[in-house]
Amino acid sequence: MLDLIRKGILAGIGAVVLTKEKIQETTKRLVEEGKISTGEAEKLADDLVKSGERQWEEMSSKIQESMHKFTENLEFAKRKELEELKSRLELLERRVAELEGSSIPGEK
């Protein structure tokens, strides 16, 4: 019976993110309705909280992994690459200015 109730609650709420308070409210109501004992309610609440935390950690890990893979495949320039390009551009501007015998743009 306890397992059936746990499965029902998990299915009904998605079992991913449950606050401890909501679990306690639900198990308290089941005790008041006489469907489970106080001891079973405590065990059920503990099991659901642990299961929710574990599933949250797994989901968070998968999301982080997916985001990492996603950003690796993007064609964005990284800050270091932009700084290197800026340095190269400044060097080229100086060389061009020297060859033309003029001042560097932006400098006096």
C-alpha positions as CSV (number, residue, x, y, z in Angstrom):
1,M,0.0,0.0,0.0
2,L,2.8,2.4,0.9
3,D,4.6,1.7,-2.4
4,L,1.4,2.3,-4.3
5,I,0.8,5.6,-2.6
6,R,4.4,6.7,-3.2
7,K,4.1,5.9,-6.9
8,G,0.8,7.7,-7.1
9,I,2.2,10.8,-5.5
10,L,5.4,10.8,-7.6
11,A,3.3,10.3,-10.7
12,G,0.9,13.1,-9.8
13,I,3.5,15.7,-9.0
14,G,6.2,14.9,-11.5
15,A,8.6,13.9,-8.7
16,V,11.2,16.3,-9.8
17,V,10.9,19.3,-7.5
18,L,8.9,18.9,-4.3
19,T,9.3,21.0,-1.3
20,K,9.6,19.2,2.0
21,E,6.6,21.2,3.3
22,K,4.3,20.0,0.5
23,I,5.3,16.4,1.1
24,Q,4.6,16.8,4.8
25,E,1.2,18.4,4.1
26,T,0.3,15.5,1.7
27,T,1.5,12.7,4.1
28,K,-0.3,14.5,7.0
29,R,-3.5,14.5,5.1
30,L,-3.1,10.8,4.3
31,V,-2.6,10.1,8.0
32,E,-5.7,12.1,8.9
33,E,-7.7,10.2,6.3
34,G,-6.5,7.0,7.8
35,K,-4.8,5.7,4.7
36,I,-1.4,5.4,6.3
37,S,0.1,5.4,9.8
38,T,2.3,8.2,11.2
39,G,5.4,5.9,10.9
40,E,4.6,5.2,7.2
41,A,4.0,8.9,6.6
42,E,7.4,9.8,8.0
43,K,9.1,7.1,5.9
44,L,7.2,8.1,2.8
45,A,8.1,11.8,3.3
46,D,11.8,10.9,3.8
47,D,11.8,8.7,0.7
48,L,10.0,11.3,-1.4
49,V,12.4,14.1,-0.3
50,K,15.5,12.0,-1.0
51,S,14.1,10.9,-4.3
52,G,13.2,14.5,-5.3
53,E,16.7,15.7,-4.3
54,R,18.4,12.9,-6.2
55,Q,16.3,13.5,-9.3
56,W,16.9,17.2,-9.0
57,E,20.7,16.6,-8.9
58,E,20.5,14.3,-11.9
59,M,18.4,16.7,-13.9
60,S,20.7,19.6,-13.0
61,S,23.7,17.6,-14.0
62,K,22.1,16.7,-17.3
63,I,21.1,20.3,-18.0
64,Q,24.6,21.5,-17.3
65,E,26.1,18.8,-19.5
66,S,23.6,19.7,-22.3
67,M,24.4,23.4,-22.0
68,H,28.1,22.7,-22.1
69,K,27.8,20.6,-25.3
70,F,25.5,23.2,-26.8
71,T,27.8,26.1,-26.2
72,E,30.9,24.1,-27.4
73,N,29.2,23.8,-30.8
74,L,28.3,27.5,-31.1
75,E,30.4,29.6,-33.5
76,F,30.9,32.4,-31.0
77,A,34.3,34.0,-30.6
78,K,35.7,33.7,-27.1
79,R,37.0,36.7,-25.2
80,K,40.6,35.6,-25.5
81,E,40.2,35.3,-29.3
82,L,38.7,38.8,-29.5
83,E,41.5,40.2,-27.4
84,E,44.1,38.5,-29.7
85,L,42.4,39.9,-32.8
86,K,42.2,43.4,-31.2
87,S,46.0,43.2,-30.5
88,R,46.7,42.1,-34.1
89,L,44.5,44.9,-35.5
90,E,46.3,47.5,-33.4
91,L,49.6,46.2,-34.6
92,L,48.5,46.3,-38.2
93,E,47.2,49.9,-37.8
94,R,50.5,51.0,-36.4
95,R,52.4,49.3,-39.3
96,V,50.0,50.9,-41.9
97,A,50.4,54.3,-40.2
98,E,54.2,54.0,-40.2
99,L,54.2,53.0,-43.9
100,E,51.9,55.9,-44.7
101,G,53.9,58.3,-42.5
102,S,50.8,59.4,-40.6
103,S,49.6,59.1,-37.0
104,I,47.8,56.1,-35.7
105,P,44.0,56.5,-35.7
106,G,42.8,57.5,-32.3
107,E,46.2,58.7,-31.2
108,K,47.7,62.2,-31.2
